[in-house]
Amino acid sequence: MHYYSLGKNSPNVDFRTAAITGQAPDKGLYFPSTIPKFTAAEIERFKTLDKASLAFEVMKPYVVGTIDDASLKEICAQTINFDFPLVPITENISSLELFHGPTLAFKDVGARFMSRCLGYFSKEKKANKPTTVLVATSGDTGGAVANGFLGVEGVNVIILYPKGKVSPIQELQLTTCGQNITALEVEGSFDDCQAIVKEAFMDADLNEQYNLTSANSINVARWLPQQLYYFFAWQNWVAKYQDAQGNYPPMNIVVPSGNFGNICAGMMAKASGLPLAHFIAACNANDVVTRYLATEKYEIHKAIATVSNAMDVGNPSNFVRILEILENNFPALTKALSSYSIDDTTTKATIARVYKTNNYTLDPHGAVAFAAAEIYLASLEKANTSSNEQYNTNSYSAIILETAHPVKFPEVVEEAIGQTIAIPDSVKFLLDKKKVSTALAANYAAFKNWMIAAS
């Protein structure tokens, strides 16, 4: 398997090079030269395969030639060694809970896989200087990457996050690690942080001093393993709904979407043969893709701060990969993907309503997804398409991705439900730790000066 740049002006590379460099020299994102295609027989076998074995089967085509099978099996087993339950909320909407990992966020999967891949490559070939991972975070990425890379030999991590725009638990997760993890508190937005990281990769002087790579979802080693929980969700769905003839209702998937890496991974899984139904990108006020699907005009706006802060992205990097999957065919895109924009008022009201009616606590991102799922399912029922009639009410079903634990957003969630959220044992220890971060102006010159001084 080789990877090419979507900028179409850089040489093809293998998985190892794509993972280590993060972004292509022409500033494009890497994309696999071929999308693996699983046969019907393989998909049938996947229904009952254990999680670790399934993860190995899914990831093997992407890393072939760079990681041996035994090592990949161990990497996969360590990546997904926690639960991914599919929990019913209503008769028609279930929640795929992706917050049972060490930092209570879906990004634990990609961060754990990538950190172990870079650790493998570091041991395989000793470099004359350590790998430096640069990562911009709008909330959960920083903590997941910090936890995944903490103590990894030969790798240093520098996290850029927007001051005052991440929750208290999120900030503690990325500023209290120490060791090989450094946090930079940027006086700006997530887009500012992401722009700094992207510019750093193109800076010849900085790349002369550092072996730079990224742990954002622009990196294939962080993006591609996010396919795994779509396979796990499908396994659960089939086990619950499959009838004696092997039929089951379509599994529509609603994904809270900011940088669009998560939903893009799901669409890759579908392109590989996983029988998923329709995808819905649930957006907050940062609705560039929602508007594009309605108008075919891609207009970037400055990021707007919302209560679903991990989705506060004005220029989603991974959307170009979705376009590549669908061969830049707009009619095919609108057939495969819908999108709805949910405002903060609706988000808060949804948290309150679902807690009161269904005794389920949504985080703000899950609430955006739930509200979008209701809109989509209502449109399905109204259309009453013949392809869905055979499944009756189960036709109008969806899963939402609950991407983070509600405890990460106490102010919003506790006000909405009128209750204090119990802090999970896995993060209680953070409350006694002291935040350690470095203030940074929201411009590249300030960042470069800091990096040169730190080298």
C-alpha positions, 0 to 999 in steps of 0.5 A, a space after each residue: 500500500 502506498 499513499 499519495 498526496 491530495 495536493 497531487 504534487 508530491 511523491 508516493 510514500 509508504 505507511 511508515 513515511 506518511 505516519 512519520 511526516 504527517 503531511 505531504 511536502 506539497 501541503 496535501 493530505 495523504 490518501 491510500 493509493 487503493 481503498 481495501 475491498 472486503 469480500 462478501 465472505 469476509 464481511 460475513 466472517 466479520 460479524 462474529 470476529 473478536 474485536 482485536 482480530 477484526 481490528 487486525 484484519 481492517 488495518 493490515 492492508 493499510 500498513 502492509 510492508 511496514 509493520 509485521 503481523 505480530 507487531 500489528 496484532 499487538 498494536 491493535 489489541 492495545 488500541 481497542 482494549 476497552 468497551 464500545 457499547 451500543 446503548 439504546 436511547 429511544 426506540 429509534 436512536 441508539 448511542 455508540 459510546 466512544 468514551 470508555 477509553 483512558 481519556 474519555 473520548 473517541 480520539 483514544 483509538 486513533 491516538 493509541 494506534 498512532 503512538 504505538 506505530 511511531 514507537 514501533 518505527 522509533 525502535 525499528 530505526 534509531 534516529 539521530 534526534 527524537 520525533 516531535 509530534 505537533 498537535 492542535 486541539 479543540 478539546 479532546 485530541 490533546 488529552 488523547 494524544 498526551 495519554 497515548 504518547 506519554 513516556 514513549 521513547 524517542 517521541 516528544 509531543 507539543 500540544 497547541 490549544 486555544 486559551 479559554 476554549 477547552 473544558 476544565 477536564 480537557 485542559 487538565 488532561 493535556 497540561 498535567 502530564 509532564 515528561 515528554 508532553 508540552 502544552 502551549 496555550 494559544 491566544 486564539 481559536 482552534 483554527 489558529 492552532 491548526 494553521 500554526 501546525 500546518 505552517 510548521 511542517 512547511 518550514 524548512 528551517 524548523 524541519 532541519 532542527 526537528 523531526 516533525 510529525 502531526 497527531 491530528 486527524 490529518 495523519 493517516 495513522 490517527 485517521 484510519 484506525 477510527 474505522 474500527 468502531 464503525 465495524 464494532 457498531 455494525 457487529 452489535 447492530 447485526 447481532 441485535 436486528 438480524 432476522 432468520 433470513 440474514 436481513 437487518 435494517 439499514 444502520 444510518 450513522 450520525 456523527 458530530 463533525 468538526 474537522 471531519 476526520 471521524 465521519 470520513 473514517 466511517 465513509 472509508 469503512 463503507 467504501 471498503 465494503 462494510 454495509 453501512 447506510 446513510 451518513 449524517 454530519 451533525 454540525 454546530 454553528 460552524 456549518 461550512 459543509 452543511 452549506 456546501 451540501 445545500 449550495 455546492 459553494 464551499 465558503 470558509 468562515 472564521 470559527 464560531 465558539 459554541 458549547 460543543 467546542 470540539 466541533 468549532 472548526 471553520 475550515 475542516 481539513 478532512 473534508 477533502 478526503 471525503 471528496 476523494 472517496 466519492 471521486 469529487 462527484 457532487 451528486 454522489 456526495 449528496 446521496 451518501 451524506 447529509 448535514 444539519 446545523 444545530 444551534 446552542 439553544 437546541 443543543 442545551 434543550 436536547 440535553 435536558 429533554 433526553 435526560 428527562 424523557 429517556 434518562 440518558 445524559 448526552 454531552 453537547 456533541 452527542 446532543 448535536 448528533 441526537 438533534 440531527 438524527 431526529 431531523 433526518 429520521 423525520 425526513 425519512 419517515 415523511 419520504 416513506 421510501 419503498 426501499 425502507 418499507 420492508 423494515 417497518 419502524 426499524 427502517 427509521 433508525 440511526 446510531 449517534 456517536 457519543 464522542 466524549 463523556 459528559 463530565 468533560 462539559 460540566 457547566 453546560 450539561 449540569 445546568 441542562 439536567 439539573 444534576 451534578 455529573 459523577 466524575 469517573 475514577 479514571 479522571 479523578 486523579 487530575 483534580 489534584 494536579 497543577 496545570 503547566 502550560 506556556 502562553 503563546 500569541 496566535 501567530 506563527 512567528 511566536 511559535 517558531 521563536 519558541 521552538 528555536 529557543 527550546 531546541 
